């Protein structure tokens, strides 16, 4: 489908408009009119913020960092958690934290802290399930959960919009982030409607690999460039923390 220059930006986008990617990076066709990524983000933000719950996965054991909460590591004068929340909160109706142990350690955020319902630190899928269950019990208006790790200090400001656009374009129920040659299955958009199937996979099948479960249902990839800064750079080691500090010193937007 050729791109027409000078397309009107006055077209009103509706819930039945189809979003499909063009050959030009960052641009999409919506309905029968071309829109730049700015217009697409505005549409997806309007459609997703109201119905999307942000989930910060902070339930890991951080063994390579000597234990503790990686989200509390300070990068560029702010904790990683502060950076994550600054990016995620404007994109979602509400945000919660998934963490095991004493929830009081996150009391300063004012956010609900939800522990895994599957025992023995069953991995990020257990955290996703905890978020889906919380949404079903406490926020029935929520249709999707957008998950992010609690150790990524440079998350993109258009994360939810682009995940939603990729999912709709591909006609798949799930979406995850990609940057360069790397897939980031923990950074994803998850329908609340799939929570019972996820619970069966975790509890009855003992399935813990994210991509094994998402492949059953279909997952779209939303792409970001990995340079000059990978937005999904995560802090797993002291060396990573030092590199994040260097990157933060060069960034002015967060």
N, C-alpha and C positions, 0 to 999 in steps of 0.2 A: 504494500500500500504506500503510495508516494506521499511525502510530507509536503503540505501546501504552506507556502510562506504567508505570513500576515494573517493567520487564522484568528478569528474573533475570540476574545477571552470572555465574552459576555454569555456564552452558552452556559446554561444552568445544568450542573451535573446531578444525576439522579442515582438512586440505589440500583437501578437496572442497567446503568451504563457499563459497557464492557471495557476493561483496561487491558491492553496488549502492548508489549514492548515494540519499539521501532528499532531500526538498525543503529540509530544514534544514541550513544550511551546517555542514560539519564532521562531520555524522553519517552513518552508513552502516548498511545492513542486511546482516547476515552470516547465511547460512543462512536460517532462518525466525525469527530473533530480532533485534531492534534493538540496536545497540551504539553507544555514544558514540565519539568520535574517540580517546579514551584507550584504550578496549578494542581498537579497531581497530589503533592503533599498536602495542600490545603484541603482538597477533597477527602483524602484518606484520613487526615487528622480530624475532620468534622465527623467522619463515619466511625472512627475507631476510639477517639478519646472517651466518648460517652459510654462505650461498651467494653473497654479494655482495662484490665487490671494489670498493673506493673508488679512483677515479682523479682525481688533481688535474692539470688541463691547464695546464701552465706553459711551454708551448713557443712562445708568441707572441713577436713581435719588439719590442713596446712602443715603437713609433715615436713615439707622441704623448707618451710620458714621457721621450723622449730616449734610449731604449734601456735595456738592463739587465733585471733581473728585477722585475716589478711585485710579485711575491709577497713580496719582501723589504722593501717599503715598510712603515714602522712607522705603525700607526694605534692610538691610545690606548695606547701603550707596548708593543704587540705587533706583530710583523710580520703582514701579511695571511696569509701561509702558516701561521703559528702559529694564527691564528684559524680558518682553513679546516680544519686538521687537528684542532683541538679539537672542532669540530662534526661532521666527517665520520667520524673514527676510531671513535667509539662506535657508529656505525650500520652498520659493515661488518666483515667478517671480517678483512680486511687492507686496507692502503692503499698505493698506489704513486704515483709522480710521473712524468708525461710531460713531458720537457724535452729540447731539443736543445742541443748544445754540451757543455762539460765537466761531466760528472755530479758531479764532486767538490764543486761549489759547493753541493750539497744533502746533503753527507755528514753534516752535523750532525743531520739528521732521522733517520738510521738506516734510511731507506726505500729500496727499489729505485727506481732512476731509469731510465726506458725512453725511448729516442729514437724518433722517427718512423722507420718502415721505408720510407715513401714519401718521396722526396727533395724538396728545394726548398721546404720550409716549406709543405706542401700544405694547411694549415689544420686546424681542430679535428677533422675526420673522420679525418685521419691519426693524430692523437693517440688518438682512440677506438679505431681499429684496433690501434694499438700496445698499448693496454691489453687488448683482447680477445685478441690473440696471446699476450701475457705470461700471461694467465690460463690459456689452453689449454696452454701449455708448462710452467708452473710450479705451477699450482694447479687440478688437474682437478676438484676439488670445487666450484669456482666456476661458477655458471650465468649470472650477470649482472654487469655492470659499471655502477656508478653514477658518472657523470662530473660534475665541477664545475670551473669556471674557477679559476685560482689568483689571481684579483684581486677576489674577492667576500668582503668581511670579515664579512658578517652572515648567513651561511647558516642556514637553519632546522634545528632539532634533530630534526625529524621528516621530513627530506627523503626518505630511502629508503623509509620506511613509506608515505608518501603517494604517492610515485611508483608503488610496487608496488600499492597499493590502486586507484589510478586505472587502471592497466594491466589489472588483473583485472576491474574493474567494466566497462570498455569492451570487454573481450575482444580487446585488441590486444597485439602482441608488444613494443611500444616505449612509452615514456612520457617526456614532457618537462614542465618546470615552466612555470607561468604566474603572473604577478602583475599584477593590474589588467588593463590592455589589452595588456600586453606578453607575448610568448612568449619563452622562454629555451631554445632548442633545444640549447644546449651542456650544459645541466643536465638530464641524462637517465638513463634506465635502459635498458641495451643487452644483449640476450641474446648470450652467447658463440657460440651456434649460428649467428648471422648474420655471423660474421666473414669467411667466404669470399666471400659476396655483397658485403660492403662492400669487400673488397680488389678484386674485379672492377670495381666501380663507380669506385673511385679510380684504379686502374692502367690498366684497359683503356678505360674510358669518359672518364676525366678529370673525373669528377663530384666537385665539392668543396662544393656547397651542402647543408647538413645536411637541410633540410626537403624538398629534392627527393628525397633518398634515403629518408628516413623515411616519406614519403608512399607509397612503393611497398609498404611492409610494413604500415602502419597504426600510428598513434601516438596515445596518449591524453594528455590534458592534466591535470595536477594543479595545482590553484589555491591561491594564497596571496594575502592582501590586500597591497596595495602601500603601505598606511598603517598606523601612523604611520611605519614604516620598511620600505622594500622589501627583503625578505631577499636579493634578487638584485642589489642595488645593486653596481655594479662600478667599479673605479678605472681610468679610461683616461687621465685628464689630471691635471695638478697641481691644477686646480680640484676635480676629483672627490676627490682625496686630502684636500683641505682640508675638503670637505663630510663625508667619512667621519670625519675627526677630530672634527668637531662632533657627529656622530651618536654616535660612540663615547663622547664625554664624557657623554652622556645615558643610555647603556645600562649596566646593572649585571650582565647575565647572561653576558657574554663578555669 
